[in-house]
Amino acid sequence: MQAANSKSPRVLVLDPSVEARLVLCELLSRTGVATAGAESVGDALVKLKQSPVKVLVVDADAFDPAELAPIVEAAARRGAATVVAGTNRPAGEFGFVRKPYHYRELVHKIWTALEATENPGRAAA
Amino acid sequence: MPSLFVIQGRDQGLRFPLNEPLIGVGRVGGNAIQLNDTEVSRKHAVFEQTGEEFVLRDLNSSNGTFVNGQRIRDKRLLSGDQVQMGRTLLLYTGAAESVADAQGDVNIVGSSGYDDGSRILHSISQSEGSDLLATPADQTQSPWLARARSNLQLMYRTSLAVSHTLDIDQLLARIMDMILEWVDADRGCIMLKDEITGRLTPRVRRLRRGIAPASSNGSEPESDGPKISISQTILDYVIGRGEGVLTSNAGDDSRWDPAGSIMMMGVREAICVPMQGRYGLVGVIYIDTSITPKQMLERQSANKFGEEHLKLMVAIAHQAALAVEDTSHYRAMVQAERLAAVGQTIATLSHHIKNILQGVRGGSYLIELGLGDHGKSLADGSIDIETAAKAVDTIQKGWGIVEKNQERISSLVMDMLTYSKERKPDPEPADLNEIVGDVVELMQARADEFGVEVNWSPADGMPSVMIDPEAVHRAILNVVTNAIDACEGHEPACVTVGTSVDERGEIATVSVRDTGAGIEPDRMQTIFRAFESSKGSKGTGLGLAVTMKIAEEHGGSIDVESQVGQGSTFRIRLPVEGPSSEGDAADEPDASDLRPVTP
């Protein structure tokens, strides 16, 4: 894992649970990744516009799939990857972690997604 | 949605929704409906949707497709049709049809507004009505009428005997007892056809009281009473032809082979009738009797059974078969619904527990990180106040998360136990204001966290109320928690909790008003149902169901008024004198008795 060069959030954590956001943001910040948390889709859309987010992390169990669609589409348009944590794997090309997950596993998925979006050539190789 | 419900066969109890325009049925994978039945073809039939209806089309299956007993090539299905493929019988239920509202067509008119001259000529009470079936005092009636009355009474008794049970063995025992009471038989048994093997299996056997146990072959009686030996020849005939038979002397009956088993067994008289149900043979009822030479001399007859007995037995057996079918189908449906409810309950609880476990993992992980930081700085001697404070802060954050989730699991378990347990409250004189005040104090921290203002207005002169303080505390806690959650993110965010008592001092009320989003009208009917939650992963959906249960156990109630965008007011009403002693709450049952989810 490599440290981020910028203080701008590269990972956006969308989860209504303040605890879940706190834990994940703390863990990612320790690996040198600047993060932002959002408790609602609307909040996430605003933060997505404001920051050069490369990975969106979503708790799929906390939202209706239809509710999530705008933020997932917005992230894709901006070239950000999406990592989904939940009970059932949703349809689509997402990194997926099944609940209850270990945080190391989730962080690994997020880093893999970061690598793929920030260094697509290296990821492909 | 149209559906198929398996009412007979190995898949009994399964329900298949017809939610595609084309649904194949067969015994192999690849069919939308896969039946576990060796007599069903690999690709047996297909259901094709045409508008609101379905057409069933047989795909040249080996054993055919039947609708209501008729073999079909293709058939438009009506709700209630019975579809048979192999040994599997399915009930088709079509889309809900609109039923004309009869209310507009029937008027109940007050006596002042309507008089067509009709007057009451006769009236008869329920008990007098059943006299129709009693033996009349006038014994001069014709033998035909006496027999008809007697038979009518017997059929009436049969219909009563076969109703109101879900236990087939109990049902059969009732039928057999009734037959022995009405027909002068010594012994009898009922055999049911095994749905899988097709073989007859004895399910109930009865001896008429006073019949000495004696083995059929004349040897010493068995310790557990005599066995009833039934001629396979008779059974084959009854099953093969679907006819009841009476045999008083097998050797004189040309239908039997005199050398067959019936002659070896020495049965003097027997009646064996098929239990013919709606969809096929359900089983067989067999009764027999033997007459000693002495009895023949006394009776001046070698026969106890006659054609009348046979007719009666055929009628009883048909009634019994219908009852067995109904009981069997109803049991299957109950079982299916029970399984569905258990499945839903387990799925919902698993979901909540999983989220709580996820929270515990997150908190634990932060603690682990904090301890790691602290240990590392101790080990390399770099510890300073800032590093130590940071490590402690991380540990505290983690511990806070663990504690909160511990509280969540504790609350979930308490709600589950309260909801699942049929219990009588343990009322004692209590200060309702004190209980509500405790709840408000307890919830203050949560309200502060969410930026919600909580106001508390205790009633003056609140009398002592007979309640189970612990249960009522839980009920109010659930409502106040919901109110605070509902206000989160709203402006103003205010929860007002109050108590009051009515003028007669009979009903104490706890009201909880919030300024949250309010409840949509279509959700008002469901908010008190178990596992109904609008709080997503935050709520278990048990809180209001538990509160309602506690209120009702106290002889009270809960209601809600709500306006979307304005907020909601919940009112819990409790009788000051406590729950009525005539309440129907059961005694303490097994705690594992989880109540199924019912709407």
Interface residues (C-beta under 8 A of the other chain):
Chain A: P16 S17 E19 A20 L22 V23 L24 E26 L27 R30 D59 D61 A62 F63 T87 K99 P100 Y101 H102 Y103
Chain B: H351 K354 N355 L357 Q358 G359 R361 G362 G363 Y365 L366 L369 T394 K397 G398 I401 K404 N405 G536 S537 K538
